[in-house]
Amino acid sequence: MSNKKKKWLRTALFTAVGALVGYIYYKLVGCPTGGCIITSNPYTSMAYMGVMGFLLSGAFDKDGGRGCNM
């Protein structure tokens, strides 16, 4: 598999796992009163944790970010 495909696969997996963690957090901890903006709705909780997973996927890059040619 090419490096580009591996990179996108890793990013997609981190994002999906982050969204799953967000849903689990909503179910186990959640905010039933609606006072918490992120945890009172499963969609916002999943979106927030999905973004965190997306951002973390770049932190585990093997080349240390040297792939940028700017």
Secondary structure, 3 states (H helix, E strand, C coil): CCHHHHHHHHHHHHHHHHHHHHHHHHHHCCCCCCCCCCCCCHHHHHHHHHHHHHHHHHHCCCCCCCCCCC
